[in-house]
Amino acid sequence: MGLLDFLTGKRAEPIPSGSDVSAGTYRCTECGNEITTGSVKSLPPCPQCSNNSWEAVTGGDAAGDPYPDR
């Protein structure tokens, strides 16, 4: 994601379950359920609706991460 995408509010692509992710909070793209995970933990399917797609809310994978290269 480039600076222009960040400034215009464009979000990163959804993250599929099973992906290794940075520590943070992730929101189900289907039902909005949020989970918090530690670093390099595989995202499970959503425990509420079994959806397999997440968006990063906070943490290193979030669109608003101020340090995306760390």
Predicted model as a PDB file, atoms N, CA, C, CB and O in Angstrom, pLDDT in the B-factor column:
MODEL        1                                                                  
ATOM      1  N   MET A   1       0.849  -1.171   0.000  1.00 43.00           N  
ATOM      2  CA  MET A   1       0.000   0.000   0.000  1.00 43.00           C  
ATOM      3  C   MET A   1       0.890   1.227   0.000  1.00 43.00           C  
ATOM      4  CB  MET A   1      -0.963   0.002   1.214  1.00 43.00           C  
ATOM      5  O   MET A   1       1.822   1.334   0.797  1.00 43.00           O  
ATOM      6  N   GLY A   2       0.599   2.134  -0.884  1.00 46.00           N  
ATOM      7  CA  GLY A   2       1.357   3.369  -0.960  1.00 46.00           C  
ATOM      8  C   GLY A   2       0.775   4.444  -0.066  1.00 46.00           C  
ATOM      9  O   GLY A   2      -0.294   4.277   0.520  1.00 46.00           O  
ATOM     10  N   LEU A   3       1.499   5.557   0.030  1.00 45.00           N  
ATOM     11  CA  LEU A   3       1.066   6.668   0.860  1.00 45.00           C  
ATOM     12  C   LEU A   3      -0.285   7.211   0.415  1.00 45.00           C  
ATOM     13  CB  LEU A   3       2.101   7.772   0.835  1.00 45.00           C  
ATOM     14  O   LEU A   3      -1.127   7.535   1.253  1.00 45.00           O  
ATOM     15  N   LEU A   4      -0.502   7.313  -0.895  1.00 46.00           N  
ATOM     16  CA  LEU A   4      -1.784   7.821  -1.394  1.00 46.00           C  
ATOM     17  C   LEU A   4      -2.936   6.908  -0.969  1.00 46.00           C  
ATOM     18  CB  LEU A   4      -1.750   7.952  -2.932  1.00 46.00           C  
ATOM     19  O   LEU A   4      -3.997   7.387  -0.567  1.00 46.00           O  
ATOM     20  N   ASP A   5      -2.725   5.596  -1.058  1.00 46.00           N  
ATOM     21  CA  ASP A   5      -3.756   4.652  -0.615  1.00 46.00           C  
ATOM     22  C   ASP A   5      -4.049   4.846   0.864  1.00 46.00           C  
ATOM     23  CB  ASP A   5      -3.320   3.196  -0.886  1.00 46.00           C  
ATOM     24  O   ASP A   5      -5.209   4.837   1.276  1.00 46.00           O  
ATOM     25  N   PHE A   6      -3.003   5.023   1.665  1.00 50.00           N  
ATOM     26  CA  PHE A   6      -3.171   5.223   3.105  1.00 50.00           C  
ATOM     27  C   PHE A   6      -3.961   6.501   3.381  1.00 50.00           C  
ATOM     28  CB  PHE A   6      -1.800   5.282   3.807  1.00 50.00           C  
ATOM     29  O   PHE A   6      -4.893   6.500   4.185  1.00 50.00           O  
ATOM     30  N   LEU A   7      -3.587   7.583   2.715  1.00 49.00           N  
ATOM     31  CA  LEU A   7      -4.239   8.867   2.956  1.00 49.00           C  
ATOM     32  C   LEU A   7      -5.697   8.880   2.505  1.00 49.00           C  
ATOM     33  CB  LEU A   7      -3.481   9.966   2.251  1.00 49.00           C  
ATOM     34  O   LEU A   7      -6.514   9.594   3.086  1.00 49.00           O  
ATOM     35  N   THR A   8      -6.032   8.107   1.485  1.00 49.00           N  
ATOM     36  CA  THR A   8      -7.411   8.077   1.002  1.00 49.00           C  
ATOM     37  C   THR A   8      -8.245   7.001   1.693  1.00 49.00           C  
ATOM     38  CB  THR A   8      -7.429   7.852  -0.495  1.00 49.00           C  
ATOM     39  O   THR A   8      -9.422   6.831   1.377  1.00 49.00           O  
ATOM     40  N   GLY A   9      -7.637   6.273   2.638  1.00 56.00           N  
ATOM     41  CA  GLY A   9      -8.390   5.291   3.408  1.00 56.00           C  
ATOM     42  C   GLY A   9      -8.511   3.928   2.765  1.00 56.00           C  
ATOM     43  O   GLY A   9      -9.252   3.081   3.264  1.00 56.00           O  
ATOM     44  N   LYS A  10      -7.809   3.691   1.676  1.00 54.00           N  
ATOM     45  CA  LYS A  10      -7.869   2.380   1.032  1.00 54.00           C  
ATOM     46  C   LYS A  10      -7.196   1.352   1.934  1.00 54.00           C  
ATOM     47  CB  LYS A  10      -7.192   2.412  -0.370  1.00 54.00           C  
ATOM     48  O   LYS A  10      -6.068   1.553   2.385  1.00 54.00           O  
ATOM     49  N   ARG A  11      -7.885   0.268   2.189  1.00 58.00           N  
ATOM     50  CA  ARG A  11      -7.390  -0.770   3.084  1.00 58.00           C  
ATOM     51  C   ARG A  11      -6.571  -1.788   2.321  1.00 58.00           C  
ATOM     52  CB  ARG A  11      -8.543  -1.456   3.804  1.00 58.00           C  
ATOM     53  O   ARG A  11      -6.690  -1.912   1.102  1.00 58.00           O  
ATOM     54  N   ALA A  12      -5.755  -2.502   3.033  1.00 69.00           N  
ATOM     55  CA  ALA A  12      -4.968  -3.576   2.453  1.00 69.00           C  
ATOM     56  C   ALA A  12      -5.894  -4.718   2.038  1.00 69.00           C  
ATOM     57  CB  ALA A  12      -3.893  -4.071   3.450  1.00 69.00           C  
ATOM     58  O   ALA A  12      -7.050  -4.772   2.456  1.00 69.00           O  
ATOM     59  N   GLU A  13      -5.384  -5.614   1.227  1.00 81.00           N  
ATOM     60  CA  GLU A  13      -6.156  -6.783   0.804  1.00 81.00           C  
ATOM     61  C   GLU A  13      -6.519  -7.634   2.022  1.00 81.00           C  
ATOM     62  CB  GLU A  13      -5.359  -7.624  -0.231  1.00 81.00           C  
ATOM     63  O   GLU A  13      -5.766  -7.661   2.995  1.00 81.00           O  
ATOM     64  N   PRO A  14      -7.659  -8.328   1.984  1.00 86.00           N  
ATOM     65  CA  PRO A  14      -8.025  -9.224   3.086  1.00 86.00           C  
ATOM     66  C   PRO A  14      -6.947 -10.293   3.306  1.00 86.00           C  
ATOM     67  CB  PRO A  14      -9.387  -9.894   2.802  1.00 86.00           C  
ATOM     68  O   PRO A  14      -6.262 -10.701   2.368  1.00 86.00           O  
ATOM     69  N   ILE A  15      -6.812 -10.728   4.533  1.00 86.00           N  
ATOM     70  CA  ILE A  15      -5.818 -11.732   4.908  1.00 86.00           C  
ATOM     71  C   ILE A  15      -6.536 -13.063   5.080  1.00 86.00           C  
ATOM     72  CB  ILE A  15      -5.056 -11.326   6.219  1.00 86.00           C  
ATOM     73  O   ILE A  15      -7.462 -13.155   5.886  1.00 86.00           O  
ATOM     74  N   PRO A  16      -6.136 -14.100   4.345  1.00 89.00           N  
ATOM     75  CA  PRO A  16      -6.813 -15.398   4.475  1.00 89.00           C  
ATOM     76  C   PRO A  16      -6.448 -16.106   5.770  1.00 89.00           C  
ATOM     77  CB  PRO A  16      -6.471 -16.290   3.293  1.00 89.00           C  
ATOM     78  O   PRO A  16      -5.337 -15.945   6.275  1.00 89.00           O  
ATOM     79  N   SER A  17      -7.381 -16.895   6.313  1.00 89.00           N  
ATOM     80  CA  SER A  17      -7.062 -17.682   7.501  1.00 89.00           C  
ATOM     81  C   SER A  17      -5.926 -18.628   7.137  1.00 89.00           C  
ATOM     82  CB  SER A  17      -8.317 -18.472   8.027  1.00 89.00           C  
ATOM     83  O   SER A  17      -5.781 -19.032   5.983  1.00 89.00           O  
ATOM     84  N   GLY A  18      -5.120 -18.974   8.140  1.00 86.00           N  
ATOM     85  CA  GLY A  18      -3.951 -19.804   7.923  1.00 86.00           C  
ATOM     86  C   GLY A  18      -2.697 -18.990   7.681  1.00 86.00           C  
ATOM     87  O   GLY A  18      -1.595 -19.540   7.694  1.00 86.00           O  
ATOM     88  N   SER A  19      -2.840 -17.682   7.458  1.00 86.00           N  
ATOM     89  CA  SER A  19      -1.680 -16.823   7.210  1.00 86.00           C  
ATOM     90  C   SER A  19      -0.943 -16.534   8.511  1.00 86.00           C  
ATOM     91  CB  SER A  19      -2.113 -15.507   6.540  1.00 86.00           C  
ATOM     92  O   SER A  19      -1.562 -16.363   9.561  1.00 86.00           O  
ATOM     93  N   ASP A  20       0.389 -16.482   8.434  1.00 84.00           N  
ATOM     94  CA  ASP A  20       1.190 -16.042   9.570  1.00 84.00           C  
ATOM     95  C   ASP A  20       1.147 -14.520   9.580  1.00 84.00           C  
ATOM     96  CB  ASP A  20       2.673 -16.584   9.490  1.00 84.00           C  
ATOM     97  O   ASP A  20       1.355 -13.879   8.550  1.00 84.00           O  
ATOM     98  N   VAL A  21       0.880 -13.953  10.737  1.00 86.00           N  
ATOM     99  CA  VAL A  21       0.679 -12.508  10.841  1.00 86.00           C  
ATOM    100  C   VAL A  21       1.458 -11.939  12.013  1.00 86.00           C  
ATOM    101  CB  VAL A  21      -0.809 -12.180  10.989  1.00 86.00           C  
ATOM    102  O   VAL A  21       1.926 -12.675  12.882  1.00 86.00           O  
ATOM    103  N   SER A  22       1.591 -10.625  12.026  1.00 84.00           N  
ATOM    104  CA  SER A  22       2.189  -9.922  13.155  1.00 84.00           C  
ATOM    105  C   SER A  22       1.173  -9.839  14.288  1.00 84.00           C  
ATOM    106  CB  SER A  22       2.669  -8.503  12.738  1.00 84.00           C  
ATOM    107  O   SER A  22      -0.029 -10.003  14.077  1.00 84.00           O  
ATOM    108  N   ALA A  23       1.671  -9.583  15.480  1.00 87.00           N  
ATOM    109  CA  ALA A  23       0.778  -9.405  16.624  1.00 87.00           C  
ATOM    110  C   ALA A  23      -0.168  -8.249  16.338  1.00 87.00           C  
ATOM    111  CB  ALA A  23       1.582  -9.148  17.931  1.00 87.00           C  
ATOM    112  O   ALA A  23       0.244  -7.223  15.798  1.00 87.00           O  
ATOM    113  N   GLY A  24      -1.427  -8.414  16.697  1.00 88.00           N  
ATOM    114  CA  GLY A  24      -2.390  -7.341  16.482  1.00 88.00           C  
ATOM    115  C   GLY A  24      -3.817  -7.823  16.588  1.00 88.00           C  
ATOM    116  O   GLY A  24      -4.081  -8.941  17.029  1.00 88.00           O  
ATOM    117  N   THR A  25      -4.729  -6.971  16.181  1.00 92.00           N  
ATOM    118  CA  THR A  25      -6.152  -7.269  16.193  1.00 92.00           C  
ATOM    119  C   THR A  25      -6.625  -7.400  14.755  1.00 92.00           C  
ATOM    120  CB  THR A  25      -6.955  -6.171  16.951  1.00 92.00           C  
ATOM    121  O   THR A  25      -6.264  -6.600  13.891  1.00 92.00           O  
ATOM    122  N   TYR A  26      -7.441  -8.425  14.510  1.00 92.00           N  
ATOM    123  CA  TYR A  26      -7.941  -8.716  13.169  1.00 92.00           C  
ATOM    124  C   TYR A  26      -9.460  -8.824  13.209  1.00 92.00           C  
ATOM    125  CB  TYR A  26      -7.313 -10.022  12.612  1.00 92.00           C  
ATOM    126  O   TYR A  26     -10.026  -9.377  14.152  1.00 92.00           O  
ATOM    127  N   ARG A  27     -10.125  -8.285  12.166  1.00 94.00           N  
ATOM    128  CA  ARG A  27     -11.586  -8.255  12.091  1.00 94.00           C  
ATOM    129  C   ARG A  27     -12.044  -9.147  10.939  1.00 94.00           C  
ATOM    130  CB  ARG A  27     -12.109  -6.795  11.904  1.00 94.00           C  
ATOM    131  O   ARG A  27     -11.516  -9.073   9.829  1.00 94.00           O  
ATOM    132  N   CYS A  28     -13.039  -9.994  11.223  1.00 95.00           N  
ATOM    133  CA  CYS A  28     -13.630 -10.849  10.205  1.00 95.00           C  
ATOM    134  C   CYS A  28     -14.303  -9.967   9.158  1.00 95.00           C  
ATOM    135  CB  CYS A  28     -14.646 -11.852  10.831  1.00 95.00           C  
ATOM    136  O   CYS A  28     -15.050  -9.051   9.502  1.00 95.00           O  
ATOM    137  N   THR A  29     -14.039 -10.242   7.882  1.00 94.00           N  
ATOM    138  CA  THR A  29     -14.639  -9.437   6.818  1.00 94.00           C  
ATOM    139  C   THR A  29     -16.110  -9.747   6.600  1.00 94.00           C  
ATOM    140  CB  THR A  29     -13.890  -9.648   5.533  1.00 94.00           C  
ATOM    141  O   THR A  29     -16.797  -9.015   5.888  1.00 94.00           O  
ATOM    142  N   GLU A  30     -16.601 -10.820   7.201  1.00 95.00           N  
ATOM    143  CA  GLU A  30     -18.003 -11.218   7.027  1.00 95.00           C  
ATOM    144  C   GLU A  30     -18.889 -10.709   8.173  1.00 95.00           C  
ATOM    145  CB  GLU A  30     -18.106 -12.745   6.930  1.00 95.00           C  
ATOM    146  O   GLU A  30     -19.890 -10.036   7.928  1.00 95.00           O  
ATOM    147  N   CYS A  31     -18.523 -11.030   9.427  1.00 95.00           N  
ATOM    148  CA  CYS A  31     -19.403 -10.703  10.554  1.00 95.00           C  
ATOM    149  C   CYS A  31     -18.870  -9.585  11.462  1.00 95.00           C  
ATOM    150  CB  CYS A  31     -19.632 -11.937  11.378  1.00 95.00           C  
ATOM    151  O   CYS A  31     -19.600  -9.095  12.323  1.00 95.00           O  
ATOM    152  N   GLY A  32     -17.604  -9.178  11.281  1.00 95.00           N  
ATOM    153  CA  GLY A  32     -17.048  -8.105  12.094  1.00 95.00           C  
ATOM    154  C   GLY A  32     -16.457  -8.553  13.413  1.00 95.00           C  
ATOM    155  O   GLY A  32     -15.976  -7.718  14.180  1.00 95.00           O  
ATOM    156  N   ASN A  33     -16.475  -9.856  13.707  1.00 96.00           N  
ATOM    157  CA  ASN A  33     -15.874 -10.370  14.934  1.00 96.00           C  
ATOM    158  C   ASN A  33     -14.387 -10.019  14.948  1.00 96.00           C  
ATOM    159  CB  ASN A  33     -16.082 -11.911  15.054  1.00 96.00           C  
ATOM    160  O   ASN A  33     -13.714 -10.128  13.923  1.00 96.00           O  
ATOM    161  N   GLU A  34     -13.868  -9.597  16.111  1.00 95.00           N  
ATOM    162  CA  GLU A  34     -12.456  -9.256  16.221  1.00 95.00           C  
ATOM    163  C   GLU A  34     -11.733 -10.244  17.119  1.00 95.00           C  
ATOM    164  CB  GLU A  34     -12.285  -7.835  16.755  1.00 95.00           C  
ATOM    165  O   GLU A  34     -12.265 -10.682  18.139  1.00 95.00           O  
ATOM    166  N   ILE A  35     -10.497 -10.594  16.720  1.00 94.00           N  
ATOM    167  CA  ILE A  35      -9.639 -11.433  17.552  1.00 94.00           C  
ATOM    168  C   ILE A  35      -8.290 -10.740  17.695  1.00 94.00           C  
ATOM    169  CB  ILE A  35      -9.474 -12.868  16.940  1.00 94.00           C  
ATOM    170  O   ILE A  35      -7.877  -9.977  16.821  1.00 94.00           O  
ATOM    171  N   THR A  36      -7.612 -11.010  18.797  1.00 92.00           N  
ATOM    172  CA  THR A  36      -6.273 -10.493  19.031  1.00 92.00           C  
ATOM    173  C   THR A  36      -5.327 -11.674  19.048  1.00 92.00           C  
ATOM    174  CB  THR A  36      -6.189  -9.677  20.361  1.00 92.00           C  
ATOM    175  O   THR A  36      -5.607 -12.697  19.673  1.00 92.00           O  
ATOM    176  N   THR A  37      -4.203 -11.530  18.358  1.00 87.00           N  
ATOM    177  CA  THR A  37      -3.267 -12.636  18.233  1.00 87.00           C  
ATOM    178  C   THR A  37      -1.843 -12.169  18.495  1.00 87.00           C  
ATOM    179  CB  THR A  37      -3.369 -13.270  16.849  1.00 87.00           C  
ATOM    180  O   THR A  37      -1.524 -10.991  18.338  1.00 87.00           O  
ATOM    181  N   GLY A  38      -0.994 -13.107  18.897  1.00 83.00           N  
ATOM    182  CA  GLY A  38       0.419 -12.825  19.062  1.00 83.00           C  
ATOM    183  C   GLY A  38       1.123 -12.896  17.722  1.00 83.00           C  
ATOM    184  O   GLY A  38       0.510 -13.244  16.713  1.00 83.00           O  
ATOM    185  N   SER A  39       2.391 -12.573  17.705  1.00 75.00           N  
ATOM    186  CA  SER A  39       3.181 -12.558  16.482  1.00 75.00           C  
ATOM    187  C   SER A  39       3.362 -13.946  15.880  1.00 75.00           C  
ATOM    188  CB  SER A  39       4.527 -11.946  16.754  1.00 75.00           C  
ATOM    189  O   SER A  39       3.516 -14.929  16.605  1.00 75.00           O  
ATOM    190  N   VAL A  40       3.343 -14.020  14.569  1.00 63.00           N  
ATOM    191  CA  VAL A  40       3.573 -15.223  13.764  1.00 63.00           C  
ATOM    192  C   VAL A  40       2.666 -16.369  14.191  1.00 63.00           C  
ATOM    193  CB  VAL A  40       5.032 -15.654  13.866  1.00 63.00           C  
ATOM    194  O   VAL A  40       3.102 -17.515  14.294  1.00 63.00           O  
ATOM    195  N   LYS A  41       1.425 -16.054  14.434  1.00 68.00           N  
ATOM    196  CA  LYS A  41       0.433 -17.068  14.764  1.00 68.00           C  
ATOM    197  C   LYS A  41      -0.517 -17.177  13.585  1.00 68.00           C  
ATOM    198  CB  LYS A  41      -0.335 -16.720  16.086  1.00 68.00           C  
ATOM    199  O   LYS A  41      -0.994 -16.162  13.077  1.00 68.00           O  
ATOM    200  N   SER A  42      -0.794 -18.375  13.151  1.00 82.00           N  
ATOM    201  CA  SER A  42      -1.698 -18.548  12.011  1.00 82.00           C  
ATOM    202  C   SER A  42      -3.106 -18.126  12.383  1.00 82.00           C  
ATOM    203  CB  SER A  42      -1.692 -20.005  11.527  1.00 82.00           C  
ATOM    204  O   SER A  42      -3.627 -18.521  13.426  1.00 82.00           O  
ATOM    205  N   LEU A  43      -3.719 -17.324  11.528  1.00 88.00           N  
ATOM    206  CA  LEU A  43      -5.097 -16.905  11.774  1.00 88.00           C  
ATOM    207  C   LEU A  43      -6.040 -18.083  11.542  1.00 88.00           C  
ATOM    208  CB  LEU A  43      -5.483 -15.709  10.863  1.00 88.00           C  
ATOM    209  O   LEU A  43      -5.947 -18.765  10.522  1.00 88.00           O  
ATOM    210  N   PRO A  44      -6.939 -18.318  12.482  1.00 92.00           N  
ATOM    211  CA  PRO A  44      -7.916 -19.396  12.309  1.00 92.00           C  
ATOM    212  C   PRO A  44      -9.104 -18.899  11.496  1.00 92.00           C  
ATOM    213  CB  PRO A  44      -8.389 -19.935  13.680  1.00 92.00           C  
ATOM    214  O   PRO A  44      -9.232 -17.696  11.270  1.00 92.00           O  
ATOM    215  N   PRO A  45      -9.974 -19.801  11.053  1.00 95.00           N  
ATOM    216  CA  PRO A  45     -11.265 -19.329  10.523  1.00 95.00           C  
ATOM    217  C   PRO A  45     -11.993 -18.586  11.647  1.00 95.00           C  
ATOM    218  CB  PRO A  45     -12.144 -20.532   9.972  1.00 95.00           C  
ATOM    219  O   PRO A  45     -11.728 -18.838  12.823  1.00 95.00           O  
ATOM    220  N   CYS A  46     -12.878 -17.702  11.309  1.00 96.00           N  
ATOM    221  CA  CYS A  46     -13.617 -16.948  12.318  1.00 96.00           C  
ATOM    222  C   CYS A  46     -14.393 -17.912  13.218  1.00 96.00           C  
ATOM    223  CB  CYS A  46     -14.578 -15.930  11.650  1.00 96.00           C  
ATOM    224  O   CYS A  46     -15.163 -18.735  12.723  1.00 96.00           O  
ATOM    225  N   PRO A  47     -14.195 -17.815  14.533  1.00 95.00           N  
ATOM    226  CA  PRO A  47     -14.916 -18.708  15.441  1.00 95.00           C  
ATOM    227  C   PRO A  47     -16.416 -18.422  15.515  1.00 95.00           C  
ATOM    228  CB  PRO A  47     -14.325 -18.607  16.818  1.00 95.00           C  
ATOM    229  O   PRO A  47     -17.185 -19.255  15.995  1.00 95.00           O  
ATOM    230  N   GLN A  48     -16.828 -17.255  15.043  1.00 96.00           N  
ATOM    231  CA  GLN A  48     -18.242 -16.878  15.108  1.00 96.00           C  
ATOM    232  C   GLN A  48     -19.018 -17.310  13.853  1.00 96.00           C  
ATOM    233  CB  GLN A  48     -18.367 -15.367  15.297  1.00 96.00           C  
ATOM    234  O   GLN A  48     -20.157 -17.763  13.956  1.00 96.00           O  
ATOM    235  N   CYS A  49     -18.396 -17.168  12.661  1.00 96.00           N  
ATOM    236  CA  CYS A  49     -19.155 -17.466  11.430  1.00 96.00           C  
ATOM    237  C   CYS A  49     -18.420 -18.393  10.457  1.00 96.00           C  
ATOM    238  CB  CYS A  49     -19.486 -16.176  10.719  1.00 96.00           C  
ATOM    239  O   CYS A  49     -18.945 -18.702   9.387  1.00 96.00           O  
ATOM    240  N   SER A  50     -17.212 -18.839  10.816  1.00 96.00           N  
ATOM    241  CA  SER A  50     -16.384 -19.745  10.002  1.00 96.00           C  
ATOM    242  C   SER A  50     -15.851 -19.125   8.714  1.00 96.00           C  
ATOM    243  CB  SER A  50     -17.176 -20.963   9.654  1.00 96.00           C  
ATOM    244  O   SER A  50     -15.354 -19.847   7.850  1.00 96.00           O  
ATOM    245  N   ASN A  51     -15.942 -17.808   8.567  1.00 95.00           N  
ATOM    246  CA  ASN A  51     -15.378 -17.121   7.406  1.00 95.00           C  
ATOM    247  C   ASN A  51     -13.852 -17.268   7.421  1.00 95.00           C  
ATOM    248  CB  ASN A  51     -15.790 -15.615   7.397  1.00 95.00           C  
ATOM    249  O   ASN A  51     -13.256 -17.416   8.488  1.00 95.00           O  
ATOM    250  N   ASN A  52     -13.230 -17.228   6.261  1.00 94.00           N  
ATOM    251  CA  ASN A  52     -11.779 -17.398   6.159  1.00 94.00           C  
ATOM    252  C   ASN A  52     -11.050 -16.142   5.701  1.00 94.00           C  
ATOM    253  CB  ASN A  52     -11.471 -18.517   5.214  1.00 94.00           C  
ATOM    254  O   ASN A  52      -9.970 -16.245   5.118  1.00 94.00           O  
ATOM    255  N   SER A  53     -11.604 -14.969   5.948  1.00 94.00           N  
ATOM    256  CA  SER A  53     -10.990 -13.734   5.494  1.00 94.00           C  
ATOM    257  C   SER A  53     -11.005 -12.689   6.610  1.00 94.00           C  
ATOM    258  CB  SER A  53     -11.712 -13.202   4.249  1.00 94.00           C  
ATOM    259  O   SER A  53     -12.032 -12.455   7.247  1.00 94.00           O  
ATOM    260  N   TRP A  54      -9.854 -12.073   6.830  1.00 92.00           N  
ATOM    261  CA  TRP A  54      -9.677 -11.098   7.906  1.00 92.00           C  
ATOM    262  C   TRP A  54      -9.111  -9.803   7.364  1.00 92.00           C  
ATOM    263  CB  TRP A  54      -8.764 -11.654   8.998  1.00 92.00           C  
ATOM    264  O   TRP A  54      -8.481  -9.783   6.307  1.00 92.00           O  
ATOM    265  N   GLU A  55      -9.341  -8.705   8.105  1.00 91.00           N  
ATOM    266  CA  GLU A  55      -8.651  -7.451   7.828  1.00 91.00           C  
ATOM    267  C   GLU A  55      -7.927  -7.044   9.104  1.00 91.00           C  
ATOM    268  CB  GLU A  55      -9.649  -6.330   7.345  1.00 91.00           C  
ATOM    269  O   GLU A  55      -8.445  -7.229  10.205  1.00 91.00           O  
ATOM    270  N   ALA A  56      -6.736  -6.493   8.951  1.00 89.00           N  
ATOM    271  CA  ALA A  56      -5.948  -6.059  10.103  1.00 89.00           C  
ATOM    272  C   ALA A  56      -6.517  -4.749  10.629  1.00 89.00           C  
ATOM    273  CB  ALA A  56      -4.446  -5.898   9.727  1.00 89.00           C  
ATOM    274  O   ALA A  56      -6.754  -3.811   9.867  1.00 89.00           O  
ATOM    275  N   VAL A  57      -6.736  -4.694  11.949  1.00 89.00           N  
ATOM    276  CA  VAL A  57      -7.242  -3.489  12.600  1.00 89.00           C  
ATOM    277  C   VAL A  57      -6.075  -2.749  13.243  1.00 89.00           C  
ATOM    278  CB  VAL A  57      -8.332  -3.838  13.661  1.00 89.00           C  
ATOM    279  O   VAL A  57      -5.921  -1.542  13.055  1.00 89.00           O  
ATOM    280  N   THR A  58      -5.250  -3.473  14.003  1.00 87.00           N  
ATOM    281  CA  THR A  58      -4.055  -2.907  14.619  1.00 87.00           C  
ATOM    282  C   THR A  58      -2.909  -3.883  14.435  1.00 87.00           C  
ATOM    283  CB  THR A  58      -4.285  -2.598  16.126  1.00 87.00           C  
ATOM    284  O   THR A  58      -3.121  -5.056  14.126  1.00 87.00           O  
ATOM    285  N   GLY A  59      -1.715  -3.402  14.623  1.00 78.00           N  
ATOM    286  CA  GLY A  59      -0.543  -4.259  14.512  1.00 78.00           C  
ATOM    287  C   GLY A  59       0.205  -4.048  13.212  1.00 78.00           C  
ATOM    288  O   GLY A  59      -0.140  -3.176  12.415  1.00 78.00           O  
ATOM    289  N   GLY A  60       1.225  -4.851  13.007  1.00 65.00           N  
ATOM    290  CA  GLY A  60       2.114  -4.697  11.864  1.00 65.00           C  
ATOM    291  C   GLY A  60       1.477  -4.929  10.518  1.00 65.00           C  
ATOM    292  O   GLY A  60       2.002  -4.451   9.512  1.00 65.00           O  
ATOM    293  N   ASP A  61       0.362  -5.646  10.452  1.00 63.00           N  
ATOM    294  CA  ASP A  61      -0.295  -5.909   9.175  1.00 63.00           C  
ATOM    295  C   ASP A  61      -1.411  -4.909   8.875  1.00 63.00           C  
ATOM    296  CB  ASP A  61      -0.855  -7.313   9.165  1.00 63.00           C  
ATOM    297  O   ASP A  61      -2.041  -4.983   7.820  1.00 63.00           O  
ATOM    298  N   ALA A  62      -1.658  -3.979   9.793  1.00 63.00           N  
ATOM    299  CA  ALA A  62      -2.740  -3.009   9.604  1.00 63.00           C  
ATOM    300  C   ALA A  62      -2.354  -1.947   8.582  1.00 63.00           C  
ATOM    301  CB  ALA A  62      -3.103  -2.345  10.937  1.00 63.00           C  
ATOM    302  O   ALA A  62      -1.185  -1.579   8.466  1.00 63.00           O  
ATOM    303  N   ALA A  63      -3.336  -1.465   7.853  1.00 60.00           N  
ATOM    304  CA  ALA A  63      -3.096  -0.432   6.844  1.00 60.00           C  
ATOM    305  C   ALA A  63      -2.504   0.823   7.463  1.00 60.00           C  
ATOM    306  CB  ALA A  63      -4.390  -0.089   6.117  1.00 60.00           C  
ATOM    307  O   ALA A  63      -1.742   1.532   6.806  1.00 60.00           O  
ATOM    308  N   GLY A  64      -2.840   1.109   8.712  1.00 59.00           N  
ATOM    309  CA  GLY A  64      -2.357   2.315   9.377  1.00 59.00           C  
ATOM    310  C   GLY A  64      -1.084   2.128  10.164  1.00 59.00           C  
ATOM    311  O   GLY A  64      -0.727   2.997  10.959  1.00 59.00           O  
ATOM    312  N   ASP A  65      -0.370   1.003   9.969  1.00 51.00           N  
ATOM    313  CA  ASP A  65       0.861   0.757  10.700  1.00 51.00           C  
ATOM    314  C   ASP A  65       1.874   1.855  10.383  1.00 51.00           C  
ATOM    315  CB  ASP A  65       1.435  -0.636  10.355  1.00 51.00           C  
ATOM    316  O   ASP A  65       2.240   2.027   9.220  1.00 51.00           O  
ATOM    317  N   PRO A  66       2.339   2.605  11.395  1.00 50.00           N  
ATOM    318  CA  PRO A  66       3.284   3.677  11.120  1.00 50.00           C  
ATOM    319  C   PRO A  66       4.687   3.182  10.773  1.00 50.00           C  
ATOM    320  CB  PRO A  66       3.359   4.588  12.302  1.00 50.00           C  
ATOM    321  O   PRO A  66       5.504   3.955  10.274  1.00 50.00           O  
ATOM    322  N   TYR A  67       4.980   1.906  11.029  1.00 50.00           N  
ATOM    323  CA  TYR A  67       6.294   1.325  10.747  1.00 50.00           C  
ATOM    324  C   TYR A  67       6.155   0.040   9.946  1.00 50.00           C  
ATOM    325  CB  TYR A  67       7.056   1.053  12.051  1.00 50.00           C  
ATOM    326  O   TYR A  67       6.494  -1.026  10.460  1.00 50.00           O  
ATOM    327  N   PRO A  68       5.671   0.096   8.707  1.00 50.00           N  
ATOM    328  CA  PRO A  68       5.377  -1.128   7.947  1.00 50.00           C  
ATOM    329  C   PRO A  68       6.597  -1.969   7.595  1.00 50.00           C  
ATOM    330  CB  PRO A  68       4.673  -0.767   6.691  1.00 50.00           C  
ATOM    331  O   PRO A  68       6.452  -3.152   7.287  1.00 50.00           O  
ATOM    332  N   ASP A  69       7.804  -1.386   7.633  1.00 52.00           N  
ATOM    333  CA  ASP A  69       8.994  -2.135   7.250  1.00 52.00           C  
ATOM    334  C   ASP A  69       9.732  -2.740   8.439  1.00 52.00           C  
ATOM    335  CB  ASP A  69       9.925  -1.244   6.487  1.00 52.00           C  
ATOM    336  O   ASP A  69      10.815  -3.298   8.258  1.00 52.00           O  
ATOM    337  N   ARG A  70       9.192  -2.649   9.627  1.00 51.00           N  
ATOM    338  CA  ARG A  70       9.849  -3.212  10.813  1.00 51.00           C  
ATOM    339  C   ARG A  70       9.300  -4.586  11.102  1.00 51.00           C  
ATOM    340  CB  ARG A  70       9.663  -2.298  12.037  1.00 51.00           C  
ATOM    341  O   ARG A  70       9.723  -5.231  12.061  1.00 51.00           O  
TER     342      ARG A  70                                                      
ENDMDL                                                                          
END                                                                             
